[in-house]
Amino acid sequence: MGQLSLYSASDVQQALSAWIKERRKTLKLSRNALAMCSTVPAPTIKKFETTGQISLRQFLLLWQCVDDLSRLQGLTNPAPKAPTSIEEVLGQ
């Protein structure tokens, strides 16, 4: 079971689509230019930017055109273990 969150999957989809759209505009890419770079059709990009709906593969293709995929890959690394004693905090 996942941890409790104040965000829904839809909230995250919308945030990711807004971020990709903002990066596209910052890079001065039209939807058509991003489509050429990513191989994701421009109508699919428009749908993603307005609804947040897209396949994972197409999302990754868009991401790699506007940012570094290693940032997403980093999300799969395990979280650092929290110290359980004062000795661990002090490094003893």
DSSP file with accessible surface (Angstrom, degrees, kcal/mol):
  #  RESIDUE AA STRUCTURE BP1 BP2  ACC     N-H-->O    O-->H-N    N-H-->O    O-->H-N    TCO  KAPPA ALPHA  PHI   PSI    X-CA   Y-CA   Z-CA
    1    1 A M              0   0  238      0, 0.0     2,-0.0     0, 0.0     0, 0.0   0.000 360.0 360.0 360.0 135.2    0.0    0.0    0.0
    2    2 A G        -     0   0   64      1,-0.1     2,-0.2     3,-0.0     3,-0.1  -0.202 360.0 -91.0 -74.2 168.2    1.3    3.4   -0.9
    3    3 A Q        -     0   0  190      1,-0.1    -1,-0.1    -2,-0.0     2,-0.1  -0.491  48.0 -94.5 -79.2 152.5    1.8    6.3    1.5
    4    4 A L        -     0   0  174     -2,-0.2     2,-0.3     2,-0.0    -1,-0.1  -0.405  49.7-178.3 -65.8 136.2   -1.0    8.8    2.0
    5    5 A S        -     0   0   70     -2,-0.1    -3,-0.0     2,-0.1    -1,-0.0  -0.984  37.5-140.6-138.6 150.1   -0.7   11.9   -0.2
    6    6 A L  S    S+     0   0  170     -2,-0.3     2,-0.4     2,-0.1    -1,-0.1   0.538  86.4  80.6 -82.3  -9.1   -2.6   15.1   -0.6
    7    7 A Y        -     0   0  169      4,-0.0     2,-0.2     3,-0.0    -2,-0.1  -0.810  69.6-147.5-101.5 141.3   -2.1   14.8   -4.4
    8    8 A S     >  -     0   0   55     -2,-0.4     4,-2.0     1,-0.1     5,-0.2  -0.552  32.4-106.6 -95.2 166.9   -4.1   12.6   -6.7
    9    9 A A  H  > S+     0   0   79      1,-0.2     4,-2.6     2,-0.2     5,-0.2   0.895 123.7  54.7 -58.2 -38.2   -2.7   11.0   -9.8
   10   10 A S  H  > S+     0   0   63      1,-0.2     4,-2.5     2,-0.2    -1,-0.2   0.895 104.2  53.6 -63.8 -39.6   -4.6   13.5  -11.8
   11   11 A D  H  > S+     0   0   76      2,-0.2     4,-2.2     1,-0.2    -1,-0.2   0.919 111.2  45.8 -59.8 -44.0   -2.9   16.4   -9.9
   12   12 A V  H  X S+     0   0   73     -4,-2.0     4,-2.8     2,-0.2     5,-0.2   0.914 110.8  52.7 -68.1 -41.8    0.5   15.0  -10.8
   13   13 A Q  H  X S+     0   0   62     -4,-2.6     4,-2.5     1,-0.2    -2,-0.2   0.931 111.5  46.8 -58.0 -45.5   -0.5   14.4  -14.4
   14   14 A Q  H  X S+     0   0   79     -4,-2.5     4,-2.5     2,-0.2    -1,-0.2   0.903 112.1  50.1 -65.0 -40.3   -1.6   18.0  -14.7
   15   15 A A  H  X S+     0   0   62     -4,-2.2     4,-2.2    -5,-0.2    -2,-0.2   0.916 112.1  47.6 -65.0 -41.7    1.6   19.3  -13.0
   16   16 A L  H  X S+     0   0   60     -4,-2.8     4,-2.6     2,-0.2     5,-0.2   0.913 112.5  48.4 -66.3 -41.1    3.8   17.2  -15.3
   17   17 A S  H  X S+     0   0    2     -4,-2.5     4,-2.4    -5,-0.2    -2,-0.2   0.919 112.1  49.5 -66.7 -38.6    2.0   18.4  -18.4
   18   18 A A  H  X S+     0   0   58     -4,-2.5     4,-2.5     2,-0.2    -1,-0.2   0.896 111.2  50.3 -65.4 -37.6    2.2   22.0  -17.3
   19   19 A W  H  X S+     0   0   81     -4,-2.2     4,-2.6     2,-0.2    -2,-0.2   0.929 110.9  47.4 -67.0 -45.1    5.9   21.6  -16.6
   20   20 A I  H  X S+     0   0    0     -4,-2.6     4,-2.7     2,-0.2    -2,-0.2   0.928 112.9  50.1 -61.2 -43.4    6.6   20.1  -20.1
   21   21 A K  H  X S+     0   0   66     -4,-2.4     4,-2.4    -5,-0.2    -2,-0.2   0.929 111.4  48.0 -61.4 -44.1    4.5   22.9  -21.7
   22   22 A E  H  X S+     0   0  117     -4,-2.5     4,-2.7     2,-0.2    -1,-0.2   0.914 112.3  48.7 -64.8 -41.8    6.5   25.6  -19.8
   23   23 A R  H  X S+     0   0   72     -4,-2.6     4,-2.4     2,-0.2    -1,-0.2   0.913 109.5  53.5 -63.0 -41.8    9.8   24.0  -20.7
   24   24 A R  H  <>S+     0   0   20     -4,-2.7     5,-2.9     1,-0.2    -2,-0.2   0.942 112.6  43.6 -57.8 -45.5    8.7   23.8  -24.4
   25   25 A K  H ><5S+     0   0  107     -4,-2.4     3,-1.5     3,-0.2    -2,-0.2   0.893 110.9  53.9 -69.4 -38.9    7.9   27.5  -24.3
   26   26 A T  H 3<5S+     0   0   77     -4,-2.7    -1,-0.2     1,-0.3    -2,-0.2   0.891 110.2  47.7 -60.9 -38.4   11.1   28.4  -22.5
   27   27 A L  T 3<5S-     0   0   74     -4,-2.4    -1,-0.3    -5,-0.2    -2,-0.2   0.406 115.6-121.5 -81.7   1.6   13.1   26.6  -25.2
   28   28 A K  T < 5 +     0   0  186     -3,-1.5     2,-0.5     1,-0.2    -3,-0.2   0.881  59.6 151.7  58.6  42.7   11.0   28.4  -27.8
   29   29 A L      < -     0   0   45     -5,-2.9    -1,-0.2    -6,-0.1     2,-0.1  -0.902  38.0-143.4-104.4 131.1    9.7   25.2  -29.3
   30   30 A S     >  -     0   0   64     -2,-0.5     4,-2.6     1,-0.1     5,-0.2  -0.390  33.5-104.9 -75.8 167.7    6.3   25.0  -31.0
   31   31 A R  H  > S+     0   0   67      1,-0.2     4,-2.5     2,-0.2     5,-0.1   0.906 124.8  52.3 -59.9 -39.4    4.3   21.9  -30.6
   32   32 A N  H  > S+     0   0  111      2,-0.2     4,-2.2     1,-0.2    -1,-0.2   0.900 108.8  48.8 -64.8 -39.9    5.3   21.0  -34.2
   33   33 A A  H  > S+     0   0   36      2,-0.2     4,-2.2     1,-0.2    -2,-0.2   0.918 112.8  47.8 -66.2 -41.3    9.0   21.5  -33.4
   34   34 A L  H  X S+     0   0    0     -4,-2.6     4,-2.8     1,-0.2     6,-0.4   0.893 109.7  54.1 -65.7 -36.1    8.7   19.3  -30.3
   35   35 A A  H  X S+     0   0   15     -4,-2.5     4,-2.3    -5,-0.2     5,-0.3   0.918 108.7  48.3 -62.8 -42.8    6.8   16.7  -32.3
   36   36 A M  H  < S+     0   0  162     -4,-2.2    -2,-0.2     1,-0.2    -1,-0.2   0.918 115.8  44.1 -63.3 -42.8    9.7   16.6  -34.8
   37   37 A C  H  < S+     0   0   78     -4,-2.2    -2,-0.2     1,-0.2    -1,-0.2   0.891 125.1  31.7 -68.8 -40.5   12.3   16.3  -32.1
   38   38 A S  H  < S-     0   0    2     -4,-2.8    -2,-0.2     2,-0.2    -1,-0.2   0.631  94.6-129.2 -95.6 -19.4   10.4   13.7  -30.0
   39   39 A T     <  +     0   0  104     -4,-2.3    -3,-0.1     1,-0.3    -4,-0.1   0.505  68.2 129.6  72.2   9.3    8.5   11.7  -32.7
   40   40 A V        -     0   0    1     -6,-0.4    -1,-0.3    -5,-0.3    -2,-0.2  -0.819  68.7-109.0 -89.8 126.2    5.3   12.3  -30.6
   41   41 A P    >>  -     0   0   66      0, 0.0     4,-1.9     0, 0.0     3,-0.6  -0.236  20.0-122.3 -58.0 143.1    2.6   13.6  -32.9
   42   42 A A  H 3> S+     0   0   19      1,-0.2     4,-2.6     2,-0.2     5,-0.2   0.869 112.1  55.5 -55.0 -41.4    1.7   17.3  -32.3
   43   43 A P  H 3> S+     0   0  100      0, 0.0     4,-2.4     0, 0.0    -1,-0.2   0.882 107.0  51.1 -62.0 -31.8   -2.0   16.4  -31.7
   44   44 A T  H <> S+     0   0   37     -3,-0.6     4,-2.6     2,-0.2    -2,-0.2   0.899 109.2  50.3 -69.1 -38.8   -0.8   14.1  -28.9
   45   45 A I  H  X S+     0   0    0     -4,-1.9     4,-2.9     2,-0.2     5,-0.2   0.932 110.5  49.7 -63.4 -43.9    1.3   16.9  -27.4
   46   46 A K  H  X S+     0   0  116     -4,-2.6     4,-1.7     2,-0.2    -2,-0.2   0.937 111.4  48.6 -60.8 -45.2   -1.7   19.2  -27.5
   47   47 A K  H  X>S+     0   0  121     -4,-2.4     4,-2.9     1,-0.2     5,-0.6   0.920 112.3  49.3 -61.1 -43.4   -3.9   16.5  -25.8
   48   48 A F  H  X5S+     0   0    4     -4,-2.6     4,-2.0     1,-0.2    -2,-0.2   0.929 110.2  50.3 -61.4 -45.2   -1.2   16.0  -23.1
   49   49 A E  H  <5S+     0   0   12     -4,-2.9    -1,-0.2     1,-0.2    -2,-0.2   0.789 119.9  36.4 -66.6 -25.8   -0.9   19.7  -22.5
   50   50 A T  H  <5S+     0   0   84     -4,-1.7    -2,-0.2    -5,-0.2    -1,-0.2   0.774 134.6  18.0 -98.1 -27.5   -4.6   20.1  -22.1
   51   51 A T  H  <5S-     0   0   53     -4,-2.9    -3,-0.2    -5,-0.2    -2,-0.2   0.604  88.3-125.7-117.9 -20.1   -5.6   16.9  -20.3
   52   52 A G     << +     0   0    2     -4,-2.0     2,-0.5    -5,-0.6    -4,-0.2   0.436  65.5 135.7  83.5   0.3   -2.5   15.4  -18.9
   53   53 A Q        +     0   0   98     -6,-0.5     2,-0.3    -9,-0.0    -1,-0.3  -0.712  18.9 124.5 -90.2 126.3   -3.2   12.1  -20.7
   54   54 A I        -     0   0   40     -2,-0.5     2,-0.1    -3,-0.1    -9,-0.0  -0.948  59.2 -95.0-168.1 156.8   -0.2   10.4  -22.5
   55   55 A S     >  -     0   0   54     -2,-0.3     4,-2.5     1,-0.1     5,-0.2  -0.439  35.4-118.2 -75.0 156.8    1.5    7.1  -22.6
   56   56 A L  H  > S+     0   0  127      1,-0.2     4,-2.7     2,-0.2     5,-0.2   0.927 114.7  53.1 -60.7 -43.3    4.6    6.7  -20.4
   57   57 A R  H  > S+     0   0  164      1,-0.2     4,-2.2     2,-0.2    -1,-0.2   0.933 111.0  45.5 -59.1 -46.3    6.8    6.1  -23.5
   58   58 A Q  H  > S+     0   0   46      2,-0.2     4,-2.3     1,-0.2    -1,-0.2   0.894 110.6  54.4 -67.1 -36.4    5.6    9.2  -25.2
   59   59 A F  H  X S+     0   0   20     -4,-2.5     4,-3.0     1,-0.2    -2,-0.2   0.940 109.1  48.3 -60.1 -45.0    6.0   11.2  -22.0
   60   60 A L  H  X S+     0   0   62     -4,-2.7     4,-2.5     1,-0.2    -2,-0.2   0.884 108.9  53.4 -64.4 -37.9    9.6   10.0  -21.8
   61   61 A L  H  X S+     0   0   28     -4,-2.2     4,-0.7    -5,-0.2    -1,-0.2   0.907 112.6  44.6 -62.9 -40.4   10.2   11.0  -25.4
   62   62 A L  H >X S+     0   0    0     -4,-2.3     3,-1.0     2,-0.2     4,-0.9   0.938 111.6  53.1 -66.5 -46.6    8.9   14.5  -24.7
   63   63 A W  H >X S+     0   0   12     -4,-3.0     4,-2.4     1,-0.3     3,-1.1   0.909 103.5  55.8 -57.0 -44.3   11.0   14.7  -21.5
   64   64 A Q  H 3< S+     0   0   98     -4,-2.5    -1,-0.3     1,-0.3    -2,-0.2   0.745 105.8  53.3 -66.7 -17.4   14.2   13.8  -23.2
   65   65 A C  H << S+     0   0   27     -3,-1.0    -1,-0.3    -4,-0.7    -2,-0.2   0.708 121.0  29.6 -84.7 -20.9   13.7   16.7  -25.6
   66   66 A V  H << S+     0   0    3     -3,-1.1     2,-0.3    -4,-0.9    -2,-0.2   0.513 129.4   4.6-116.1  -8.5   13.2   19.3  -22.9
   67   67 A D  S  < S-     0   0   40     -4,-2.4     2,-0.5    -5,-0.2    -1,-0.2  -0.935  87.0 -70.8-160.4-177.8   15.3   17.9  -20.0
   68   68 A D    >>  -     0   0   91     -2,-0.3     3,-1.7     1,-0.1     4,-0.6  -0.734  29.3-146.9 -91.3 123.1   17.7   15.2  -18.9
   69   69 A L  H >> S+     0   0   56     -2,-0.5     4,-2.5     1,-0.3     3,-0.6   0.755  93.5  74.4 -60.7 -23.0   16.2   11.7  -18.5
   70   70 A S  H 3> S+     0   0   67      1,-0.2     4,-2.2     2,-0.2    -1,-0.3   0.807  87.1  62.7 -63.8 -24.5   18.7   11.0  -15.7
   71   71 A R  H <4 S+     0   0  138     -3,-1.7     4,-0.4     2,-0.2    -1,-0.2   0.913 108.7  40.6 -65.2 -39.2   16.5   13.3  -13.5
   72   72 A L  H X< S+     0   0   33     -4,-0.6     3,-1.5    -3,-0.6     4,-0.4   0.907 111.9  55.5 -73.4 -41.1   13.6   10.9  -13.9
   73   73 A Q  H >< S+     0   0  124     -4,-2.5     3,-2.0     1,-0.3     4,-0.3   0.882  98.3  64.8 -57.4 -36.0   15.8    7.9  -13.6
   74   74 A G  G >< S+     0   0   33     -4,-2.2     3,-1.5     1,-0.3    -1,-0.3   0.752  87.2  69.7 -60.3 -24.3   17.0    9.3  -10.3
   75   75 A L  G <  S+     0   0  137     -3,-1.5    -1,-0.3    -4,-0.4    -2,-0.2   0.721  91.5  60.6 -67.2 -17.9   13.5    8.9   -8.9
   76   76 A T  G <  S+     0   0   96     -3,-2.0    -1,-0.3    -4,-0.4    -2,-0.2   0.559  81.1 103.4 -87.1  -7.4   14.0    5.1   -9.0
   77   77 A N  S <  S-     0   0  105     -3,-1.5    -3,-0.0    -4,-0.3     0, 0.0  -0.518  84.6-102.5 -73.0 141.7   16.9    5.3   -6.6
   78   78 A P        -     0   0  119      0, 0.0    -1,-0.1     0, 0.0     3,-0.1  -0.314  38.8-105.5 -63.8 146.1   16.1    4.2   -3.0
   79   79 A A        -     0   0   88      1,-0.1     3,-0.1    -4,-0.1    -4,-0.0  -0.416  45.2 -94.2 -67.6 146.4   15.6    7.0   -0.5
   80   80 A P        -     0   0  124      0, 0.0     2,-0.3     0, 0.0    -1,-0.1  -0.329  44.9-104.5 -62.4 144.6   18.5    7.3    2.0
   81   81 A K        -     0   0  159     -3,-0.1     3,-0.1     1,-0.1     0, 0.0  -0.532  33.7-125.3 -72.0 131.0   17.9    5.5    5.2
   82   82 A A        -     0   0   70     -2,-0.3    -1,-0.1     1,-0.1    -3,-0.0  -0.519  31.5-102.0 -75.2 141.7   17.0    7.8    8.1
   83   83 A P        -     0   0   75      0, 0.0    -1,-0.1     0, 0.0     3,-0.1  -0.349  27.2-163.6 -62.4 147.2   19.3    7.5   11.2
   84   84 A T        +     0   0  109      1,-0.1     2,-0.3    -3,-0.1     3,-0.1   0.430  68.4  31.6-112.3  -2.3   17.8    5.5   14.0
   85   85 A S  S  > S-     0   0   42      1,-0.1     4,-1.6     0, 0.0     3,-0.2  -0.976  78.5-113.2-149.1 163.2   20.1    6.7   16.8
   86   86 A I  H  > S+     0   0  103     -2,-0.3     4,-2.5     1,-0.2     5,-0.2   0.854 116.2  61.0 -65.5 -31.4   22.0    9.8   17.9
   87   87 A E  H  >>S+     0   0  100      1,-0.2     5,-2.7     2,-0.2     4,-0.8   0.903 103.6  48.9 -62.6 -40.9   25.2    7.7   17.3
   88   88 A E  H  45S+     0   0   85      3,-0.2     3,-0.4     2,-0.2    -1,-0.2   0.892 110.6  51.1 -65.8 -37.2   24.3    7.3   13.6
   89   89 A V  H  <5S+     0   0   91     -4,-1.6    -2,-0.2     1,-0.2    -1,-0.2   0.923 113.5  44.2 -65.4 -41.7   23.6   11.1   13.4
   90   90 A L  H  <5S-     0   0  108     -4,-2.5    -1,-0.2    -5,-0.1    -2,-0.2   0.556 112.6-120.7 -81.1  -8.2   27.0   11.9   14.9
   91   91 A G  T  <5       0   0   67     -4,-0.8    -3,-0.2    -3,-0.4    -4,-0.1   0.812 360.0 360.0  75.9  30.1   28.7    9.3   12.8
   92   92 A Q      <       0   0  168     -5,-2.7    -1,-0.2    -6,-0.2    -2,-0.0  -0.542 360.0 360.0 -95.6 360.0   30.1    7.3   15.7
